[in-house]
Amino acid sequence: MPYVERITRAGKTIEVDRYFTSQYKKKGIKKGDRVKPTKEEQKKINSKNAERKLRLLLNENFQDGDLHIDFGYVRKKGLEYRTREEMRKDADVFLRELRKAYKGAGYVLKYIHVMEIGEKGARHHHLVINQPGIDTRKIQACWKKAYEGNSKIHFSPLDTEGDYSKLAAYLIKYTDRTIGTEEALQGKRWNRSKNLVMPEPEYRIVRNRNTYYNEPKPYKGYYIVKDSIEVGTHSPEFYGYGYLHYRMVRLD
């Protein structure tokens, strides 16, 4: 029974998925029993797929020196939290001003934007942007035009490794709490600039099923992220057949 190998290159990373599929099932080969996932299981699948998509977007479009910015509102005791409509307006004004600042400096803005409700109810904006050399004081000035109240602004430059899986997992974790509910701050888990590139995977059909069980080996010039290795036998994502996933990062 052949298996599929999906290879997705994103920035400094390569993700490999091996899985069997009924499309190439031979007569006499049975898959594991497939049952319709429960509501909770489907939620986990959706979350995992969203995390993968966000991880690929981050790895492909951003690099070391780019910024993860956390804009937090300073709320005085007794005042109401910022509503999602107010937060959306703040984000729209801020991004408009930021685009103008980038354009004035001869650059084009790239971004991913996530709105978050913290564990204690605090509202935050998370923004990942390219940083071609814009003074962070200009970024703060753009935010001040959007929201004149007091804010906590934290800038975190992306690291040199190029694997931003932990950042993707962090952002998705917070969207998991409210997505699809009345408390959700936005309909989508994130908003993004249209100029981002989503990597397209390559597919190989491997006829020798015995190689499926081979231990993953990194490509030349890469190393395998150990905690990225996943092995399973039954999963609604892969139609009840076995699957293997791992991620490689380029050595500098």
VENRA-V310863 format. One record per residue. RES is the residue in one small letter. OMEGA is omega in degrees with one decimal (none if undefined). Layout:
[[RES,OMEGA] [RES,OMEGA]]
This chain:
[[m,179.5] [p,173.9] [y,-179.0] [v,172.6] [e,179.5] [r,-177.5] [i,-177.8] [t,178.6] [r,-179.8] [a,-179.0] [g,-179.7] [k,-175.0] [t,171.1] [i,177.4] [e,-179.1] [v,174.6] [d,172.5] [r,178.8] [y,174.5] [f,-179.8] [t,-178.2] [s,179.5] [q,-178.8] [y,-178.0] [k,176.1] [k,179.3] [k,178.4] [g,178.6] [i,-177.8] [k,175.0] [k,176.3] [g,-179.2] [d,179.4] [r,176.5] [v,179.2] [k,-178.0] [p,175.7] [t,179.6] [k,-179.8] [e,178.0] [e,179.2] [q,177.4] [k,179.0] [k,178.3] [i,179.1] [n,179.6] [s,-179.6] [k,178.5] [n,177.8] [a,179.0] [e,178.2] [r,-178.7] [k,179.6] [l,178.5] [r,179.7] [l,177.9] [l,-179.9] [l,-176.3] [n,-177.6] [e,-168.0] [n,-177.1] [f,-174.5] [q,-179.0] [d,-177.9] [g,172.4] [d,-168.7] [l,163.6] [h,-176.9] [i,176.1] [d,176.1] [f,179.1] [g,178.5] [y,173.5] [v,-175.4] [r,176.6] [k,-178.2] [k,178.3] [g,179.7] [l,179.1] [e,173.8] [y,175.2] [r,179.2] [t,179.6] [r,177.0] [e,177.8] [e,178.6] [m,178.3] [r,177.9] [k,177.4] [d,-178.2] [a,-179.5] [d,179.7] [v,-178.8] [f,-178.8] [l,176.7] [r,180.0] [e,-179.2] [l,176.0] [r,178.7] [k,179.9] [a,178.6] [y,-179.2] [k,178.8] [g,179.1] [a,178.5] [g,-178.1] [y,175.5] [v,-177.7] [l,169.7] [k,-177.7] [y,164.9] [i,-174.1] [h,178.4] [v,173.5] [m,-170.9] [e,166.7] [i,-179.2] [g,-177.1] [e,179.6] [k,175.7] [g,-179.1] [a,179.9] [r,179.9] [h,166.4] [h,171.1] [h,-178.7] [l,171.1] [v,-176.9] [i,170.5] [n,-177.1] [q,-178.3] [p,-179.4] [g,178.2] [i,177.1] [d,-178.6] [t,176.5] [r,175.6] [k,177.1] [i,177.7] [q,179.0] [a,177.1] [c,178.6] [w,-179.7] [k,177.0] [k,179.8] [a,-177.3] [y,-174.3] [e,179.6] [g,179.8] [n,-178.0] [s,167.8] [k,-178.4] [i,-178.3] [h,178.4] [f,177.0] [s,176.7] [p,176.2] [l,-175.7] [d,-174.0] [t,-174.3] [e,179.3] [g,177.1] [d,-174.5] [y,-179.1] [s,-179.3] [k,177.1] [l,177.7] [a,-179.7] [a,179.9] [y,-178.0] [l,-179.8] [i,180.0] [k,-178.2] [y,177.6] [t,179.9] [d,-172.9] [r,-173.6] [t,-175.0] [i,179.5] [g,178.4] [t,178.9] [e,-179.6] [e,-176.4] [a,-178.7] [l,178.9] [q,-176.9] [g,178.5] [k,177.9] [r,177.9] [w,170.2] [n,-175.7] [r,174.3] [s,-175.5] [k,-176.4] [n,176.7] [l,-178.8] [v,175.0] [m,-178.2] [p,177.1] [e,-179.8] [p,171.4] [e,-179.8] [y,174.6] [r,173.0] [i,-177.4] [v,-175.3] [r,-178.5] [n,-174.8] [r,-179.2] [n,-179.3] [t,178.1] [y,-175.1] [y,178.4] [n,177.5] [e,179.6] [p,176.8] [k,-177.7] [p,172.5] [y,178.5] [k,179.9] [g,-180.0] [y,170.1] [y,-179.4] [i,174.4] [v,-170.9] [k,-176.5] [d,175.8] [s,-176.1] [i,177.6] [e,177.9] [v,180.0] [g,178.9] [t,-179.6] [h,179.7] [s,176.5] [p,179.6] [e,-175.7] [f,168.3] [y,173.3] [g,178.3] [y,179.3] [g,177.0] [y,177.6] [l,179.4] [h,170.3] [y,-176.1] [r,177.8] [m,179.0] [v,-177.2] [r,175.2] [l,176.8] [d,none]]
